[in-house]
């Protein structure tokens, strides 16, 4: 009787573990966060948001400021930092004036905040303006996991 009970317990534990592993693999990795992109020291996160549509979220976007650094210098410096951290430039499908990168199933973009469509981050825009932050030299960085909502 003890052997049968032991086998049943082992069977249930094995079945439970297999179910957890199966569900985890089916869902795959979740959406990335801004922590998944290489932002250098000294660059301040001003505001951020999740990148979502009705069916799912596939990433995040953030507005960054770099004290005493103009946007014309900040965008190329950030791009250099991405390259230095193993990200690969990905110009395919990248709008003019935007720097695009890929690494390990992630796609990231860097662009001046003022060139981001007004419909993107409306709550962030309101928050930044309400705090009296000058937007001229802010940079917008986004990151998505390819294949969730965005084909890369």
N, CA, C and O of each residue as an XYZ file, in Angstrom:
608
protein
N       0.822     -1.196      0.000
C       0.000      0.000      0.000
C       0.868      1.264      0.000
O       0.564      2.233     -0.696
N       1.931      1.247      0.771
C       2.832      2.387      0.863
C       3.525      2.647     -0.472
O       3.728      3.800     -0.851
N       3.883      1.591     -1.177
C       4.536      1.720     -2.477
C       3.569      2.351     -3.484
O       3.967      3.221     -4.258
N       2.326      1.928     -3.480
C       1.322      2.472     -4.396
C       1.093      3.955     -4.099
O       1.009      4.762     -5.025
N       0.995      4.312     -2.852
C       0.813      5.718     -2.473
C       2.015      6.536     -2.916
O       1.859      7.640     -3.437
N       3.204      6.005     -2.715
C       4.422      6.693     -3.132
C       4.455      6.908     -4.638
O       4.829      7.983     -5.106
N       4.064      5.888     -5.398
C       4.033      6.008     -6.861
C       2.992      7.041     -7.314
O       3.226      7.793     -8.260
N       1.864      7.068     -6.643
C       0.835      8.060     -6.984
C       1.340      9.476     -6.716
O       1.115     10.374     -7.528
N       2.015      9.685     -5.593
C       2.552     10.999     -5.254
C       3.593     11.412     -6.298
O       3.554     12.538     -6.793
N       4.514     10.521     -6.636
C       5.535     10.821     -7.647
C       4.865     11.125     -8.983
O       5.279     12.044     -9.690
N       3.841     10.366     -9.330
C       3.123     10.592    -10.584
C       2.460     11.964    -10.626
O       2.540     12.664    -11.636
N       1.811     12.345     -9.542
C       1.155     13.652     -9.490
C       2.167     14.796     -9.533
O       1.934     15.800    -10.206
N       3.273     14.659     -8.832
C       4.318     15.684     -8.850
C       4.892     15.823    -10.256
O       5.096     16.938    -10.737
N       5.154     14.693    -10.918
C       5.689     14.721    -12.285
C       4.687     15.380    -13.229
O       5.070     16.201    -14.062
N       3.428     15.033    -13.108
C       2.385     15.621    -13.960
C       2.275     17.118    -13.720
O       2.146     17.890    -14.670
N       2.325     17.533    -12.468
C       2.265     18.967    -12.153
C       3.449     19.716    -12.727
O       3.274     20.789    -13.303
N       4.652     19.178    -12.584
C       5.851     19.829    -13.115
C       5.782     19.912    -14.639
O       6.137     20.940    -15.217
N       5.333     18.855    -15.287
C       5.221     18.869    -16.751
C       4.217     19.915    -17.209
O       4.426     20.571    -18.230
N       3.135     20.075    -16.469
C       2.130     21.087    -16.824
C       2.709     22.486    -16.702
O       2.503     23.315    -17.589
N       3.427     22.767    -15.624
C       4.041     24.081    -15.430
C       5.034     24.369    -16.535
O       5.023     25.462    -17.100
N       5.891     23.418    -16.856
C       6.883     23.603    -17.920
C       6.194     23.834    -19.252
O       6.614     24.701    -20.018
N       5.149     23.081    -19.544
C       4.429     23.227    -20.807
C       3.784     24.596    -20.933
O       3.879     25.230    -21.984
N       3.132     25.058    -19.879
C       2.478     26.365    -19.897
C       3.508     27.473    -20.046
O       3.297     28.420    -20.804
N       4.630     27.360    -19.322
C       5.676     28.374    -19.404
C       6.237     28.458    -20.811
O       6.432     29.558    -21.327
N       6.500     27.335    -21.438
C       7.047     27.335    -22.796
C       6.031     27.855    -23.797
O       6.406     28.549    -24.741
N       4.755     27.541    -23.617
C       3.723     27.982    -24.555
C       3.589     29.496    -24.536
O       3.395     30.121    -25.579
N       3.693     30.085    -23.351
C       3.554     31.537    -23.242
C       4.801     32.257    -23.722
O       4.722     33.408    -24.152
N       5.943     31.604    -23.657
C       7.191     32.216    -24.097
C       7.565     33.378    -23.205
O       6.895     33.663    -22.212
N       8.662     34.057    -23.579
C       9.082     35.205    -22.769
C       8.079     36.350    -22.895
O       7.464     36.544    -23.943
N       7.932     37.082    -21.835
C       6.991     38.201    -21.830
C       7.571     39.435    -22.483
O       8.678     39.406    -23.022
N       6.821     40.513    -22.432
C       7.307     41.762    -23.032
C       8.518     42.299    -22.287
O       8.607     42.175    -21.065
N       9.443     42.889    -23.014
C      10.625     43.459    -22.364
C      10.274     44.753    -21.643
O       9.216     45.343    -21.862
N      11.184     45.177    -20.782
C      11.052     46.461    -20.102
C      12.240     47.339    -20.510
O      13.138     46.883    -21.219
N      12.242     48.560    -20.074
C      13.350     49.456    -20.380
C      14.655     48.982    -19.742
O      15.733     49.412    -20.150
N      14.567     48.108    -18.755
C      15.773     47.536    -18.161
C      16.495     46.614    -19.145
O      17.660     46.278    -18.934
N      15.816     46.204    -20.217
C      16.416     45.324    -21.224
C      17.232     46.074    -22.271
O      17.865     45.442    -23.118
N      17.234     47.399    -22.234
C      18.038     48.173    -23.186
C      19.191     48.846    -22.448
O      19.072     49.187    -21.271
N      20.312     49.034    -23.152
C      21.504     49.586    -22.488
C      21.481     51.112    -22.395
O      21.955     51.802    -23.297
N      20.940     51.622    -21.321
C      20.916     53.072    -21.101
C      22.137     53.420    -20.239
O      22.296     52.870    -19.149
N      22.997     54.323    -20.715
C      24.222     54.626    -19.967
C      23.953     55.383    -18.666
O      22.901     55.993    -18.475
N      24.940     55.316    -17.792
C      24.872     56.063    -16.533
C      24.764     57.554    -16.852
O      25.345     58.033    -17.826
N      24.032     58.267    -16.038
C      23.885     59.704    -16.226
C      22.675     60.096    -17.050
O      22.325     61.274    -17.122
N      22.037     59.119    -17.671
C      20.825     59.390    -18.446
C      19.638     59.133    -17.528
O      19.506     58.052    -16.953
N      18.778     60.133    -17.399
C      17.661     60.067    -16.454
C      16.363     59.683    -17.160
O      16.007     60.264    -18.185
N      15.663     58.702    -16.602
C      14.337     58.339    -17.100
C      13.353     59.397    -16.617
O      13.168     59.579    -15.414
N      12.724     60.089    -17.557
C      11.771     61.153    -17.226
C      10.378     60.574    -17.044
O       9.662     60.952    -16.116
N       9.987     59.651    -17.934
C       8.670     59.021    -17.857
C       8.678     57.787    -18.751
O       9.507     57.680    -19.655
N       7.757     56.855    -18.503
C       7.703     55.640    -19.318
C       6.282     55.110    -19.399
O       5.398     55.526    -18.650
N       6.087     54.184    -20.325
C       4.790     53.540    -20.483
C       4.965     52.169    -21.117
O       5.995     51.880    -21.727
N       3.937     51.319    -20.964
C       3.918     50.020    -21.626
C       3.387     50.216    -23.043
O       2.527     51.063    -23.281
N       3.907     49.428    -23.979
C       3.427     49.478    -25.362
C       2.427     48.347    -25.537
O       2.803     47.178    -25.621
N       1.152     48.705    -25.592
C       0.090     47.708    -25.610
C      -0.935     48.009    -26.691
O      -1.125     49.149    -27.113
N      -1.583     46.938    -27.118
C      -2.794     47.031    -27.925
C      -3.846     46.253    -27.157
O      -3.552     45.703    -26.095
N      -5.056     46.195    -27.667
C      -6.142     45.554    -26.930
C      -5.822     44.109    -26.549
O      -6.206     43.656    -25.471
N      -5.116     43.377    -27.429
C      -4.896     41.958    -27.173
C      -3.667     41.631    -26.322
O      -3.618     40.567    -25.705
N      -2.690     42.512    -26.278
C      -1.479     42.193    -25.521
C      -0.546     43.396    -25.439
O      -0.759     44.413    -26.099
N       0.483     43.259    -24.622
C       1.576     44.234    -24.561
C       2.813     43.559    -25.126
O       3.024     42.366    -24.911
N       3.636     44.316    -25.849
C       4.849     43.700    -26.387
C       6.113     44.470    -26.062
O       7.180     44.148    -26.584
N       6.015     45.486    -25.205
C       7.225     46.214    -24.863
C       6.972     47.427    -23.992
O       5.969     47.527    -23.285
N       7.937     48.357    -24.074
C       7.876     49.565    -23.254
C       8.544     50.712    -23.996
O       9.370     50.504    -24.884
N       8.175     51.908    -23.618
C       8.794     53.104    -24.165
C       9.093     54.068    -23.037
O       8.373     54.120    -22.039
N      10.160     54.830    -23.203
C      10.522     55.769    -22.154
C      11.129     57.033    -22.718
O      11.759     57.026    -23.776
N      10.931     58.111    -21.996
C      11.507     59.401    -22.357
C      12.675     59.634    -21.416
O      12.541     59.529    -20.196
N      13.831     59.953    -22.006
C      15.055     60.119    -21.241
C      15.636     61.504    -21.446
O      15.516     62.096    -22.519
N      16.261     62.004    -20.411
C      16.973     63.275    -20.479
C      18.405     63.075    -20.036
O      18.698     62.239    -19.181
N      19.296     63.855    -20.631
C      20.721     63.742    -20.344
C      21.187     65.148    -20.029
O      21.279     65.984    -20.929
N      21.479     65.418    -18.795
C      21.818     66.756    -18.348
C      22.888     67.401    -19.219
O      23.950     66.826    -19.459
N      22.582     68.607    -19.687
C      23.525     69.413    -20.472
C      23.894     68.811    -21.828
O      24.876     69.234    -22.438
N      23.123     67.831    -22.309
C      23.418     67.228    -23.610
C      22.244     67.506    -24.542
O      21.101     67.168    -24.233
N      22.531     68.116    -25.671
C      21.502     68.436    -26.672
C      21.067     67.151    -27.377
O      21.831     66.189    -27.461
N      19.846     67.146    -27.875
C      19.295     65.957    -28.525
C      20.122     65.540    -29.743
O      20.209     64.352    -30.053
N      20.729     66.509    -30.435
C      21.538     66.186    -31.612
C      22.760     65.353    -31.243
O      23.298     64.626    -32.078
N      23.191     65.459    -30.008
C      24.329     64.692    -29.514
C      23.842     63.441    -28.770
O      24.472     62.387    -28.848
N      22.735     63.559    -28.059
C      22.228     62.466    -27.230
C      21.838     61.241    -28.060
O      22.156     60.114    -27.680
N      21.153     61.448    -29.188
C      20.713     60.305    -30.005
C      21.912     59.510    -30.519
O      21.937     58.292    -30.345
N      22.911     60.145    -31.148
C      24.076     59.363    -31.587
C      24.852     58.711    -30.435
O      25.384     57.612    -30.596
N      24.920     59.377    -29.278
C      25.628     58.782    -28.131
C      24.908     57.528    -27.639
O      25.534     56.516    -27.324
N      23.586     57.617    -27.580
C      22.826     56.432    -27.185
C      23.023     55.312    -28.201
O      23.196     54.154    -27.821
N      22.998     55.648    -29.494
C      23.210     54.650    -30.538
C      24.582     53.984    -30.375
O      24.693     52.763    -30.491
N      25.608     54.766    -30.112
C      26.950     54.216    -29.892
C      26.955     53.272    -28.688
O      27.612     52.231    -28.699
N      26.212     53.655    -27.654
C      26.142     52.818    -26.456
C      25.453     51.487    -26.773
O      25.865     50.443    -26.268
N      24.419     51.517    -27.596
C      23.746     50.284    -28.010
C      24.743     49.389    -28.757
O      24.877     48.205    -28.447
N      25.447     49.974    -29.755
C      26.443     49.205    -30.517
C      27.483     48.597    -29.575
O      27.847     47.430    -29.718
N      27.953     49.379    -28.628
C      28.967     48.921    -27.691
C      28.498     47.815    -26.768
O      29.311     47.137    -26.140
N      27.178     47.629    -26.681
C      26.610     46.582    -25.834
C      26.048     45.424    -26.652
O      25.215     44.656    -26.171
N      26.514     45.309    -27.893
C      26.162     44.145    -28.702
C      24.885     44.230    -29.500
O      24.489     43.243    -30.119
N      24.222     45.380    -29.509
C      23.025     45.535    -30.324
C      23.455     45.772    -31.770
O      24.487     46.394    -32.022
N      22.672     45.281    -32.704
C      22.991     45.384    -34.121
C      22.056     46.402    -34.758
O      20.845     46.358    -34.541
N      22.615     47.324    -35.547
C      21.799     48.290    -36.267
C      20.856     47.571    -37.211
O      21.256     46.624    -37.888
N      19.609     48.013    -37.263
C      18.590     47.355    -38.077
C      17.806     48.404    -38.855
O      16.715     48.793    -38.437
N      18.346     48.871    -39.987
C      17.677     49.942    -40.727
C      16.425     49.503    -41.494
O      15.646     50.354    -41.925
N      16.216     48.188    -41.674
C      15.050     47.709    -42.433
C      13.758     48.136    -41.744
O      13.522     47.794    -40.585
N      12.935     48.875    -42.454
C      11.657     49.319    -41.909
C      11.769     50.404    -40.866
O      10.800     50.705    -40.170
N      12.944     50.994    -40.752
C      13.170     52.034    -39.747
C      12.875     53.393    -40.381
O      13.478     53.731    -41.400
N      11.968     54.178    -39.807
C      11.656     55.492    -40.378
C      12.875     56.413    -40.405
O      13.806     56.251    -39.615
N      12.856     57.357    -41.302
C      13.952     58.318    -41.407
C      14.118     59.079    -40.093
O      13.136     59.494    -39.478
N      15.352     59.255    -39.674
C      15.638     59.986    -38.449
C      15.534     59.159    -37.182
O      15.742     59.676    -36.084
N      15.213     57.868    -37.323
C      15.081     56.978    -36.172
C      16.203     55.959    -36.234
O      16.508     55.436    -37.306
N      16.815     55.674    -35.103
C      17.849     54.630    -35.030
C      17.173     53.360    -34.540
O      16.515     53.369    -33.500
N      17.329     52.272    -35.276
C      16.713     50.993    -34.914
C      17.787     49.944    -34.667
O      18.810     49.913    -35.349
N      17.542     49.090    -33.686
C      18.496     48.069    -33.283
C      17.771     46.768    -32.976
O      16.591     46.773    -32.626
N      18.484     45.651    -33.107
C      17.953     44.351    -32.710
C      18.992     43.599    -31.902
O      20.198     43.749    -32.100
N      18.486     42.783    -30.983
C      19.340     41.880    -30.223
C      18.466     40.823    -29.566
O      17.527     41.144    -28.837
N      18.779     39.572    -29.828
C      18.119     38.462    -29.135
C      16.608     38.503    -29.148
O      15.988     38.276    -28.109
N      15.992     38.781    -30.274
C      14.533     38.808    -30.363
C      13.894     40.109    -29.918
O      12.668     40.211    -29.879
N      14.707     41.109    -29.580
C      14.188     42.422    -29.199
C      14.504     43.427    -30.303
O      15.525     43.311    -30.981
N      13.633     44.403    -30.478
C      13.879     45.507    -31.403
C      13.701     46.799    -30.612
O      12.726     46.958    -29.876
N      14.638     47.707    -30.768
C      14.599     48.967    -30.037
C      14.760     50.125    -31.009
O      15.433     50.004    -32.032
N      14.135     51.247    -30.678
C      14.276     52.455    -31.483
C      14.704     53.610    -30.583
O      14.382     53.658    -29.396
N      15.440     54.539    -31.192
C      15.869     55.760    -30.496
C      15.521     56.926    -31.409
O      15.852     56.907    -32.594
N      14.856     57.941    -30.865
C      14.507     59.123    -31.651
C      14.296     60.322    -30.731
O      14.019     60.152    -29.544
N      14.424     61.519    -31.268
C      14.098     62.704    -30.462
C      12.630     62.657    -30.022
O      11.755     62.307    -30.814
N      12.367     63.003    -28.783
C      11.012     62.985    -28.230
C      10.058     63.860    -29.038
O       8.908     63.476    -29.254
N      10.505     65.006    -29.477
C       9.616     65.909    -30.217
C       9.227     65.362    -31.585
O       8.297     65.878    -32.204
N       9.909     64.339    -32.071
C       9.567     63.739    -33.366
C       8.654     62.521    -33.224
O       8.298     61.896    -34.223
N       8.276     62.183    -32.003
C       7.369     61.067    -31.770
C       5.945     61.546    -32.020
O       5.565     62.638    -31.599
N       5.166     60.726    -32.705
C       3.772     61.047    -33.016
C       3.031     61.476    -31.752
O       3.183     60.856    -30.700
N       2.242     62.519    -31.852
C       1.509     63.061    -30.689
C       0.598     62.033    -30.017
O       0.282     62.162    -28.835
N       0.173     61.005    -30.773
C      -0.725     60.003    -30.189
C       0.017     58.995    -29.320
O      -0.606     58.262    -28.551
N       1.341     58.953    -29.435
C       2.143     58.033    -28.620
C       2.429     58.700    -27.277
O       2.959     59.810    -27.219
N       2.079     58.022    -26.230
C       2.410     58.519    -24.898
C       1.717     59.810    -24.520
O       2.349     60.710    -23.967
N       0.433     59.919    -24.805
C      -0.277     61.165    -24.481
C      -0.236     61.472    -22.985
O      -0.112     62.632    -22.593
N      -0.340     60.445    -22.155
C      -0.276     60.672    -20.702
C       1.132     61.122    -20.299
O       1.292     61.954    -19.406
N       2.148     60.565    -20.966
C       3.520     60.985    -20.670
C       3.714     62.440    -21.068
O       4.318     63.215    -20.326
N       3.205     62.811    -22.232
C       3.333     64.211    -22.682
C       2.720     65.160    -21.660
O       3.320     66.167    -21.283
N       1.521     64.819    -21.225
C       0.834     65.679    -20.258
C       1.631     65.766    -18.961
O       1.768     66.846    -18.388
N       2.156     64.635    -18.497
C       2.928     64.611    -17.257
C       4.206     65.442    -17.384
O       4.556     66.194    -16.474
N       4.893     65.305    -18.508
C       6.142     66.047    -18.723
C       5.859     67.549    -18.768
O       6.581     68.341    -18.162
N       4.815     67.931    -19.483
C       4.467     69.352    -19.593
C       4.003     69.911    -18.254
O       4.331     71.041    -17.892
N       3.235     69.107    -17.524
C       2.736     69.534    -16.216
C       3.893     69.784    -15.242
O       3.810     70.675    -14.396
N       4.946     69.019    -15.359
C       6.113     69.183    -14.490
C       7.039     70.298    -14.968
O       8.031     70.609    -14.308
N       6.720     70.895    -16.107
C       7.506     72.013    -16.604
C       8.853     71.615    -17.189
O       9.771     72.433    -17.252
N       8.976     70.375    -17.612
C      10.231     69.897    -18.192
C      10.313     70.351    -19.643
O       9.363     70.177    -20.406
N      11.432     70.926    -20.021
C      11.650     71.355    -21.406
C      11.866     70.107    -22.248
O      12.737     69.288    -21.956
N      11.061     69.972    -23.299
C      11.057     68.747    -24.091
C      12.074     68.732    -25.236
O      12.290     67.687    -25.849
N      12.689     69.855    -25.527
C      13.548     69.976    -26.708
C      14.666     68.954    -26.779
O      14.985     68.487    -27.872
N      15.270     68.588    -25.670
C      16.428     67.702    -25.682
C      16.141     66.317    -25.110
O      17.064     65.589    -24.744
N      14.875     65.957    -25.034
C      14.531     64.629    -24.543
C      14.593     63.610    -25.682
O      14.390     63.943    -26.849
N      14.876     62.370    -25.314
C      15.009     61.277    -26.279
C      14.009     60.186    -25.897
O      13.829     59.877    -24.719
N      13.360     59.607    -26.914
C      12.408     58.518    -26.697
C      13.059     57.209    -27.128
O      13.566     57.092    -28.243
N      13.037     56.234    -26.236
C      13.564     54.907    -26.529
C      12.432     53.906    -26.322
O      11.754     53.925    -25.295
N      12.236     53.033    -27.310
C      11.233     51.980    -27.163
C      11.899     50.631    -27.380
O      12.930     50.533    -28.045
N      11.300     49.597    -26.812
C      11.785     48.234    -26.995
C      10.578     47.305    -27.045
O       9.667     47.405    -26.223
N      10.585     46.394    -28.027
C       9.512     45.402    -28.155
C      10.134     44.021    -28.342
O      11.264     43.887    -28.810
N       9.370     43.004    -27.965
C       9.778     41.638    -28.259
C       9.140     41.258    -29.590
O       7.918     41.279    -29.735
N       9.969     40.917    -30.543
C       9.491     40.553    -31.873
C       8.574     39.328    -31.801
O       8.842     38.368    -31.077
N       7.490     39.392    -32.570
C       6.605     38.258    -32.688
C       5.401     38.268    -31.766
O       4.508     37.437    -31.932
N       5.338     39.177    -30.798
C       4.141     39.248    -29.953
C       3.073     40.047    -30.710
O       2.036     39.501    -31.085
N       3.325     41.317    -30.928
C       2.453     42.171    -31.741
C       3.190     42.740    -32.945
O       2.587     43.051    -33.972
N       4.505     42.872    -32.800
C       5.320     43.522    -33.821
C       6.146     42.477    -34.564
O       6.883     41.703    -33.954
N       6.014     42.466    -35.886
C       6.887     41.629    -36.702
C       8.150     42.395    -36.958
O       8.098     43.547    -37.388
N       9.269     41.795    -36.708
C      10.546     42.487    -36.867
C      11.330     41.892    -38.032
O      12.437     42.344    -38.326
